[in-house]
Amino acid sequence: MMKRPASDRGYEKVAHLYDLFDQKENIAFFSQYASCVEEILDIGAGTGRIAIPIAEQGVAVTCVEPSPAMRRVFQQKLTQFPHIRDRITLIADDAHSFDAERTFPVAFLSGTFDHLLDDDERRTSLINIGRHLIPHGVIVFDIFLGLMKDTPLSPAGIVQNGEREFRRFTASRSLPGEMQETQLVFETYHHGRLTERVEDRGLVGVTDRARVHSLLRETGFVVKAEFGDYQRTEFHDGDSLLIMEAEWLGGASGRHPLGGGSWSVSND
């Protein structure tokens, strides 16, 4: 599979503004999966918004992030947390091609699965993630369903930070092949005067719950739980957010290409 340019993910120009508007209340959710292990794999780690709080709990976090701009912001943030620097490993690669040369009890993808554009990329990524999990290791990822809607450029948030005000606008349009192009516009105002306007575009893939279940079965996973929000509410048809928790069975032979022991997660 050919590597995709980082520019099609939509964050190369706006990575320095990403954290201002990413207010999903999911840090505590993903941190639960790190609370009973010593290391975890974060795929599509972005600016380290989730990885850094987990590392502060004493957990080693191996982070995979393909975007150079996101990695730069992540590395800049780490300068403010020198006490956890040795717990963070940052790999410049994609979900389908990274090689961490070790296995993990837990892997998660926050806001990443949507950026896998078709079933081939999803399948290859799940296989690669599986080979990085110990037998019975767990993968957790979120998917935003029902994305195939065209929307005009519209306000999508205002953040006040000192004397500066940041405004975000988003638009989307459907493309052939069950993909969607997302337009992001960020404006920065200082004392009411526009000082910066940045625009970026990215692609996301559109899928559904049934196909994700099929892909997980094909790649050696079994679904253990499905949630409709980050408070672990059971998923119901019609929910716009789907969070999957699946266990990797290690293949029919039970043998793992990278070795490793066994581990299981409790849903209590």
C-alpha positions as CSV (number, residue, x, y, z in Angstrom):
1,M,0.0,0.0,0.0
2,M,1.4,3.4,-1.0
3,K,1.9,6.0,1.7
4,R,-0.7,8.8,1.7
5,P,0.5,12.4,1.9
6,A,0.0,14.0,5.3
7,S,-1.8,16.9,3.6
8,D,-4.9,14.8,2.9
9,R,-5.6,14.5,6.6
10,G,-6.4,18.2,7.0
11,Y,-4.1,19.3,9.8
12,E,-0.8,20.4,8.3
13,K,-1.7,24.1,8.3
14,V,-3.8,24.2,11.4
15,A,-2.1,21.8,13.8
16,H,-1.0,24.7,16.0
17,L,-4.7,25.5,16.6
18,Y,-6.0,21.9,16.9
19,D,-6.0,21.6,20.7
20,L,-8.0,24.8,21.1
21,F,-11.1,23.2,19.6
22,D,-10.7,19.5,20.2
23,Q,-12.8,19.5,23.4
24,K,-14.0,15.9,23.2
25,E,-14.4,14.6,26.7
26,N,-12.6,11.3,26.1
27,I,-9.3,11.6,28.0
28,A,-10.8,9.9,31.1
29,F,-12.4,7.2,28.8
30,F,-9.1,6.2,27.2
31,S,-7.2,6.6,30.4
32,Q,-9.3,3.8,31.9
33,Y,-7.7,1.3,29.5
34,A,-4.2,2.5,30.6
35,S,-5.0,2.3,34.4
36,C,-4.2,-1.4,34.7
37,V,-1.2,-1.7,32.3
38,E,2.3,-0.4,32.2
39,E,2.4,0.5,28.5
40,I,-0.1,1.4,25.8
41,L,-0.1,2.1,22.0
42,D,-1.7,5.3,20.8
43,I,-2.3,5.3,17.0
44,G,-3.0,8.7,15.5
45,A,-1.7,10.4,18.6
46,G,-2.0,13.9,17.1
47,T,-0.7,16.6,19.4
48,G,-0.5,14.2,22.4
49,R,-3.7,15.5,23.9
50,I,-4.5,12.0,25.4
51,A,-1.0,10.5,25.4
52,I,0.5,13.1,27.7
53,P,-2.1,12.8,30.5
54,I,-1.7,9.0,30.3
55,A,2.1,9.3,30.6
56,E,1.6,11.5,33.6
57,Q,-0.1,8.5,35.3
58,G,3.2,6.6,35.0
59,V,2.3,4.6,31.9
60,A,4.7,4.3,28.9
61,V,3.0,5.5,25.7
62,T,4.2,4.6,22.2
63,C,2.6,7.1,19.8
64,V,2.2,6.7,16.1
65,E,1.5,9.9,14.1
66,P,1.9,10.5,10.4
67,S,1.5,14.3,10.3
68,P,4.7,16.2,10.6
69,A,2.8,19.3,11.8
70,M,1.1,17.4,14.5
71,R,4.3,15.8,15.6
72,R,6.0,19.2,15.9
73,V,3.2,20.5,18.2
74,F,3.4,17.3,20.2
75,Q,7.2,17.7,20.6
76,Q,6.8,21.3,21.6
77,K,4.3,20.4,24.2
78,L,6.7,17.8,25.6
79,T,9.2,20.5,26.5
80,Q,6.7,21.5,29.2
81,F,6.6,18.0,30.6
82,P,10.3,17.0,31.0
83,H,9.4,14.5,33.8
84,I,7.5,12.3,31.3
85,R,9.7,12.6,28.3
86,D,11.2,9.1,28.8
87,R,7.7,7.6,28.9
88,I,6.8,8.8,25.4
89,T,8.0,7.2,22.2
90,L,6.9,9.0,19.0
91,I,6.9,7.1,15.7
92,A,6.4,8.9,12.4
93,D,4.2,6.5,10.4
94,D,0.7,5.4,9.5
95,A,-1.6,2.8,11.2
96,H,-1.1,0.4,8.3
97,S,2.7,0.5,8.1
98,F,4.2,1.4,11.5
99,D,6.6,-1.1,13.2
100,A,7.1,-0.6,16.9
101,E,9.1,-3.9,17.2
102,R,7.2,-4.9,20.3
103,T,3.7,-5.9,21.5
104,F,1.2,-4.1,23.8
105,P,-1.7,-5.1,26.0
106,V,-3.9,-2.1,24.7
107,A,-4.0,0.0,21.5
108,F,-6.4,2.8,20.9
109,L,-7.3,5.1,18.1
110,S,-9.0,8.4,19.0
111,G,-10.4,10.2,16.0
112,T,-8.2,8.1,13.7
113,F,-10.3,5.3,12.2
114,D,-12.3,7.9,10.2
115,H,-9.1,8.8,8.4
116,L,-8.7,5.3,7.0
117,L,-10.3,5.9,3.6
118,D,-11.4,2.5,2.4
119,D,-11.8,-1.1,3.5
120,D,-8.4,-2.1,2.1
121,E,-6.7,0.5,4.3
122,R,-8.9,-0.4,7.3
123,R,-8.1,-4.1,6.9
124,T,-4.4,-3.6,6.5
125,S,-4.3,-1.3,9.5
126,L,-6.2,-3.7,11.7
127,I,-3.9,-6.5,10.7
128,N,-0.9,-4.4,11.5
129,I,-2.3,-3.3,14.9
130,G,-3.2,-6.9,15.7
131,R,0.4,-8.0,15.2
132,H,1.4,-5.3,17.8
133,L,-1.0,-6.7,20.4
134,I,-0.3,-9.5,22.8
135,P,-2.8,-12.4,22.5
136,H,-6.1,-11.3,24.0
137,G,-4.9,-7.7,23.8
138,V,-7.5,-5.0,23.3
139,I,-8.1,-2.4,20.6
140,V,-10.4,0.6,21.3
141,F,-11.4,3.1,18.7
142,D,-14.2,5.6,17.9
143,I,-16.1,6.2,14.6
144,F,-18.4,9.0,13.7
145,L,-21.2,7.5,11.8
146,G,-23.4,9.2,9.2
147,L,-20.7,11.5,7.8
148,M,-22.0,11.5,4.2
149,K,-23.8,14.9,4.5
150,D,-22.8,18.0,2.5
151,T,-22.7,21.1,4.7
152,P,-21.8,24.7,3.8
153,L,-19.1,26.6,5.6
154,S,-20.5,27.4,9.0
155,P,-19.3,28.6,12.4
156,A,-18.1,25.7,14.5
157,G,-16.8,27.3,17.7
158,I,-15.3,30.3,19.3
159,V,-12.5,30.2,21.9
160,Q,-11.3,33.2,23.9
161,N,-7.6,33.0,25.0
162,G,-6.4,36.1,26.7
163,E,-6.6,39.0,24.3
164,R,-7.0,36.7,21.3
165,E,-10.2,35.2,20.0
166,F,-10.1,32.1,17.8
167,R,-13.0,31.2,15.5
168,R,-13.5,27.9,13.6
169,F,-15.6,27.2,10.5
170,T,-16.2,23.8,8.9
171,A,-17.7,22.5,5.7
172,S,-18.0,19.1,4.1
173,R,-18.8,17.6,0.8
174,S,-19.3,14.0,-0.4
175,L,-16.8,12.5,-2.8
176,P,-17.0,9.3,-4.9
177,G,-15.8,6.1,-3.2
178,E,-17.5,6.8,0.1
179,M,-15.2,9.6,1.1
180,Q,-15.8,13.0,2.4
181,E,-13.7,16.2,2.1
182,T,-13.7,18.4,5.1
183,Q,-12.8,22.1,4.9
184,L,-11.4,23.7,8.1
185,V,-11.0,27.5,8.4
186,F,-9.5,29.1,11.5
187,E,-9.5,32.9,12.1
188,T,-7.5,34.6,14.8
189,Y,-8.6,38.1,16.1
190,H,-6.6,40.4,18.4
191,H,-8.6,43.2,19.9
192,G,-11.3,42.6,17.3
193,R,-8.9,42.7,14.4
194,L,-8.4,39.7,12.1
195,T,-4.7,38.8,12.3
196,E,-4.6,35.3,10.8
197,R,-6.8,33.2,8.6
198,V,-5.8,29.6,7.9
199,E,-7.6,27.1,5.7
200,D,-7.0,23.4,5.3
201,R,-8.8,20.5,3.7
202,G,-8.7,16.8,4.5
203,L,-10.3,13.5,3.6
204,V,-12.2,11.0,5.8
205,G,-13.6,7.6,4.8
206,V,-17.3,6.7,5.4
207,T,-18.3,3.3,6.7
208,D,-20.9,1.7,8.9
209,R,-21.2,-0.5,11.9
210,A,-21.9,-3.7,10.0
211,R,-18.8,-3.3,7.8
212,V,-16.6,-2.5,10.9
213,H,-17.8,-5.7,12.6
214,S,-17.0,-7.7,9.4
215,L,-13.5,-6.2,9.2
216,L,-12.8,-7.0,12.8
217,R,-13.8,-10.6,12.3
218,E,-11.7,-10.9,9.2
219,T,-8.6,-9.6,11.0
220,G,-8.8,-11.8,14.1
221,F,-10.7,-9.6,16.5
222,V,-13.9,-10.3,18.5
223,V,-16.0,-7.4,19.6
224,K,-16.3,-7.2,23.4
225,A,-18.3,-3.9,23.9
226,E,-19.9,-1.1,22.0
227,F,-20.5,2.4,23.4
228,G,-22.5,5.4,22.2
229,D,-20.5,8.0,24.2
230,Y,-17.4,8.4,26.3
231,Q,-19.4,7.7,29.5
232,R,-19.6,4.0,28.3
233,T,-23.4,4.2,27.6
234,E,-24.4,1.2,25.5
235,F,-24.6,1.9,21.8
236,H,-28.0,2.1,20.2
237,D,-29.0,2.3,16.5
238,G,-29.1,5.9,15.5
239,D,-26.2,7.1,17.7
240,S,-23.8,9.3,15.8
241,L,-20.8,8.0,17.8
242,L,-19.7,4.4,17.9
243,I,-16.9,3.3,20.2
244,M,-15.6,-0.3,19.6
245,E,-13.7,-2.4,22.1
246,A,-12.4,-5.6,20.6
247,E,-10.1,-8.4,21.7
248,W,-7.4,-9.8,19.4
249,L,-7.4,-13.6,19.4
250,G,-4.0,-14.1,17.9
251,G,-5.1,-16.0,14.8
252,A,-6.2,-19.6,14.4
253,S,-2.8,-20.9,15.4
254,G,-2.7,-18.9,18.6
255,R,0.9,-17.9,17.7
256,H,2.0,-14.3,17.6
257,P,4.5,-12.9,15.1
258,L,6.1,-10.6,17.6
259,G,5.8,-12.9,20.7
260,G,4.2,-11.7,23.9
261,G,2.1,-13.0,26.8
262,S,-1.6,-12.7,27.6
263,W,-3.8,-10.0,29.1
264,S,-7.4,-9.2,29.4
265,V,-9.5,-6.1,30.1
266,S,-12.4,-5.9,32.6
267,N,-15.6,-4.1,31.6
268,D,-16.6,-3.6,35.2
